[in-house]
């Protein structure tokens, strides 16, 4: 059976710039209102509602009512995992002078960001490389497998592995990082690790973007848990 109609449908839905901007704004896993998404997309609230209705009907977004507000989020992690690699296909273009601020923001996202609910960018890849190097995880096709030593490491760190395993999603997804062109740890285990680092206040979310900020506490603690990680965060010369 041909899958081309499915490609065409999804492509038509996310190919509209306003909708693409909305989907990108939701890639950090947080829900936003239609008004917030209208601002991100640069359209009127009425137009935003029309776009959001189409995306929700197609199953790409989910909506939740809280009082007078409706909050939209990506329907599930699979949507985020499908969208993230699409940035590999972005044509290389010269950045106009007026877009230097945008280029700086992109650089910040490449250093550390959220890919839905798990860590990506150089930070996400460095964490994953550290786990692979010490054989706490190993790659098996499109997933990672957590070994006995890895379970002990995660437990010592305060990550609830059993709770992550009980979720109805990939446990340790091998998620291709769009900026690093290498995999980072996704799935419920990746999300649980990110949550733990946030709870420890080693990391914090940026309020306005997908960017992840490493706190002073994190800069002091992370190298002891993930050796060499701070050097890995530096851009290549």
N, C-alpha and C positions, 0 to 999 in steps of 0.2 A: 504494500500500500504506500502511495506517495505521501511524503510529509511536507511537500512544498506548500500546500495551502496553509498549514500551520505557521510556517516561516513567514508567509506573506501576511497573515493576519497579525502576528506579533510585530512584524516590521512596520506595518501600516499604523499600528497603535502607538509604538514608541518612536516612530520616525518623525512625528510632529514635534518641532523644537520645544513648544510649551510643555508637552507631555513628557518629553525626555528630561527636561529640567526638573519637573516634579518628581519623576522616578529617581533622578540623581540625588535630589534633596532628601529622599527617604532611605538612601542607601546606608545610613548609619543606624538603622533599626528603630529610630524614634518616630512616634506618630506626630503628625502636624494637622492643623485645621485647614479647611479650604481657603480661608483668607490668607494664611501664611504661605500656602502653596501658590496662590494666585500671585503674590508678591514675587516669589522665586521665579515663576514662569513669565512674569511681566505682562499678565493679562488681567482683564476685569474679573471680579468674583463670579459673575454670571458665566463667562467663558470658562473659567476654571471648573465650575460645577459640571459643565457639559463634558469637559475632558475627564474629570474624575469619575463621572458616571460610566463612561465608556471603559476606562481602565478597570473599574470595579466589576462591571458586568463581565469583562473578559477573564476575571479571576487573577489579575495581576496585583490588584490592591484589595485591602480589606478595610472596612469602615466600622467604627465603634461610636455609639452615641453616649455622650456624658452631659447630662443637662441639656442646655441649648446648643451645645457644640457637637460637631461631628469630627472625629479624628481619623485620619487616613494613615495607613502604613502599608508596606509591602506585604502581600498576602502570606508569604512564608519565606524561609531562607532559600528555597530553591530558586525563587525569582531573583534574589540578590546574586546567587551563585551563577545564574545564567547571564545577568547583566554585566557583572564585573569584567569578564574577559572581553566584552565587546569593545572596550577601550583600546584593545590591541589593534583594532581596525581603523582607528582614527588616523586620517592622513597627516603626514608631517607638514606643518605650515609655519611660515615665518610669523613670529609674534609682533604685531604692530607696536609702535612706541607707546600708544595709549593703553596697551594691555599689559604693561609691566607688572602692575599690581596683581593682575590675574595670574601671571606667570609665577610670582612669588608665592601666591596661595597654592598653586599646583605643586611647587617645590615643598611646601610644608606638608601637603597631603602625601607626597611621595616618602617623606621621612616617617610619618606615623599617622595612621588614620583608622577608622572603622570601616570594615566591609560588612555591612549589616550589623551583626552583633559580635564579630570577632575582629582581631587585630590584623592590620595589613600594612603595606608599605615596607620600608627597610626594617622597621621595628618588628612587624609580624613575621617577616622572613627570617630575621636574626633569631627571634625566639624559637622558631621552627628548626632552624639550622642547629641551634644549641641542643635541642632535644634529640635531633637525629645524630649528631656527633657523639653524644653520650649514650646512644642506643636506647634512649627512653621510648622513642617511637621509631617505627620503620615504615617505609612506603610500600604498599601493596596495591598496585594498579592505581586507581583513582582515590584511594583512601590511605590513611595512616593507621597503623596498628599500635596500640599501647601495650608495652611489655611489662613484666612484673616490676622491674626497677622503675619504670616510668610511673606505675601506679603508686609506688612508695614515694616517689618524688612529688607527685601531684598531691598526695595525702599530706605530706609534710608542709606543702605550700598552702594547704587549706582548700584545695579544689575538691568538690564533692563529685567524684568520678561515677559513683553508682547513680546519682541523680541525673547526671548527663547521659548515662547509658539508657536510662528509662524513658528518655524522650523519643517521640516518634519522628525522628529525622536522622540524617547521617551522624554518626558518632564523632568521627575524626576525619572530616573531609579534606582532601587535598585540593585546595582552592588556588588556582593560578593567579598570581599577583600581576595586575596590569602594568605596574610601573617597574617592578623588578624582574618580570618575566620568569619568575621561579615560584614554587608553591609556598603558601603559608597555611597554617593550621586553621581549618574552619570547622563546621559542624558544631554539635552541642559541646564537645570538649573544648574547642577553641573559644566558644562563647563563655564557658565556665571559667576558663583561664583568664579571659579578659575581665570578667566580673570580679574575680578574686584580686587582680592587680588594681582595679578601681577601688575595691573595698579597702585594700591596704593603703590606699592613697599614694601609690607609686605612680599612678597615672590619673589623669582627669580628662573629661571630655571638654572640647571647645563648645561653647554655647551656640555658635552660629554656623558650624560646619562639621564635617566628618573628622576634622583634625583631632589628634590625640596629643596631649601635652604631658611630657615626663616631668614630674615634680622634683623638687630638690631631694625629697625623701627617696624618690625612685632612683635618681641619679646615684645616690649613695648605696641603695640596697640591691638594685638590679644586677650590677656586676658580680656580686657575691653569689647570686642564684643562677645567673646566666653569664658565665665568664666571657669576656670579650664583646659583650653586646654594645657597649657605648661606642667602641671603635667601629663596629659594623654599621652604626647609624650615620657615620660621616659619608658625605657624597664622594663619588669617585672623582679623581682629578681629571 
